[in-house]
């Protein structure tokens, strides 16, 4: 990791320089991950900046980002590697008379290997940032595979042997907490809970990301969003949706977040009709008002 960081304050400054406003807790976890060589497990609601942290780390350290997007059904072939069976078949058909002992070493060689994100991160000659995004979406079997990789940063391909990482990746795992992760995985990581930001931090984020928004507009936006997040909604507005809402209001020339402006743009902030109707009721807004 970035060897120039002498304390968490320097981490915070580095992240701030690439547009990521880290609080002291985030900066300290990143610093400790650098010192201890451990992965970061960032857990919290969707849209609070967990993935953005990995992107910012790649940018501020000058490392390539290697991303494994997790999903239900993700298996070893899509996460680690697989063989190009179509290409292998063509090779076999092109030399049907050859003995299998002669062909085996050919078709199970580098030129037939399809490298997936985990193997790409391990084999990279230059240090990378490995983002394992939404790990809570995979099955326990796949989680166990990731655990094995994180333990040793090496993988054994039966036909090629054991491949060991020559550089230490920065590893960031994110979870939206849709299921409980294994204790074994958590033990190997530095845990970072990323909640919705405080009003002060969200105000600073908007000032950075939507510089055209007047201070009085930003104050009203963050206060309204904070109130909406306290409501029992199916999905509370994320930071990215707050930014979208601020940009929407600026584009519409709104200078004050009054009832009409809020009611007519709630669909930018909330993505379920039931949530829109509940928020409108709680805020005493009339939907569809002219």
PyMOL commands that set and color helices and strands:
alter all, ss='L'
color gray80, all
select helices_A, chain A and resi 8-17+24-36+50-61+76-79+85-94+100-107+110-112+117-123+135-137+140-152+183-187+199-209+215-229+239-251+259-269+273-282
alter helices_A, ss='H'
color red, helices_A
select strands_A, chain A and resi 39-43+64-69+81-83+113-115+128-133+154-157+161-164+170-175+189-193
alter strands_A, ss='S'
color yellow, strands_A
deselect
rebuild
show_as cartoon
